[in-house]
Amino acid sequence: MVATDVSRAYRSGKRAEQARLTGRRVLEAATAVFLDSGFAGATMRAIAVRAGVSVPTVELQFGTKARLLKAAIDVAIAGDDEPLPVLDRSWTRTAVDAPTAQEFLTVVAEVLGSAQQRSAGLVLALFEAASTNAESAELAERMVAQRAATATWIVDQVTRKAPLGEGRTTDEAVDTVWILMDPAVFERLVRRRRWTVERYQRWFAESVGRLLIGDGPEHGRHST
């Protein structure tokens, strides 16, 4: 590689890193504005001002307000901006390797509780926007489908460790986990009923265990 190629690669890498740092500032600003003002009250200008950038910069990186909100949700759920799906992260191996269904659910609940704490308000803002904004409606449907996929994975892993209770079907089990994972449930319990996140995590793990498996020895109820 000649000197000019090295210089060009350096400049390209530096620009990419600057763009990533700018994107992080925009997402942090967007998260704050969406949580404060909701989807309807949030403006690209308010987000740009808070991030210390121009509106065109925001639009160039994220496009529309709906897509910016979805990007903020994705980062909030994962906890970082790494392009790695949630179910491909290291915590899933810890969960899968757990010896009992209840221990598996305890790991899942810890990850879920943290993700809900960061993302639930943003997800509800997207759902609210879905009633009046076509793009938000499409993105909301995608999020609902993603939650169903995660619920299916959870049920698959639980049934590898313990059979479903008598009379329970896989479809019913997936729907049960899907509704318990609803961010509105988290918001109502933690924000409205003033539960701690830790209490929500225990409740989620124990509720899924009881509703899917029951109270048999294979459930392996964990102590509180």
C-alpha positions, 0 to 999 in steps of 0.5 A: 500500500502506497502512502496516499492509500494509507492516508486515504484509509486513515481519513476514511476510518476517522470519518467513520468514527466521527460519524459513529460518535455523532450518531451516538449523540443524536440517539442519546438526544433523541431518547431524551426528547422522545421520552420527554415529549412523546412522538408527536411532541418531538421534533427533529430540530429539538433533537438536533439542538440537543445533540449539537448538530444540524437537522440535515445531519440528523436526517442524513444519518437516520432519515425520518423521525420514525426511523430515528425513534426505531434506532433509539429503541434498538440501541436501548434494548441492546444497551449499545450500538453494536450491530449484533442481534440481541439473541446472538449475544453472550448472555444467551449462551449463559441462559441456554447452559442453565441446568433448569428451566427456572434458572434459564428464566432467571437469566432471561428475566435479568436481561429483559428487565434491564432492556425494558428499563431502557426501552419501554418508554420509547417503545410505547411512544412508537406504538402511540405514533402508530395510530397516526403515522404509517411508517411508525405503524409499520415499524411497530408491527415489526417490533411486535413480530420481534417480540413474538420471535423472542417469546418463541425462542424462550418457549423453545429453550424452556421446553428443552429443560422441562415439559409444558404443563398438562393441557398447555400448547406451544402456541398458548405458551408463546402467547403467554410469554409474549404478553408478559414481555409487553413493555406496557406491562413493565411500565404499569408495574414499575412506573405506576405500581412502583415495583423495583426492576428486580421485583419485575424480574422475579415476577416475570421469571416465576410467572412464566415458569408457573404458567408454562410448566407449573410447580413441579420439581422440574420447574426448580422454583428459585428462592426470593 
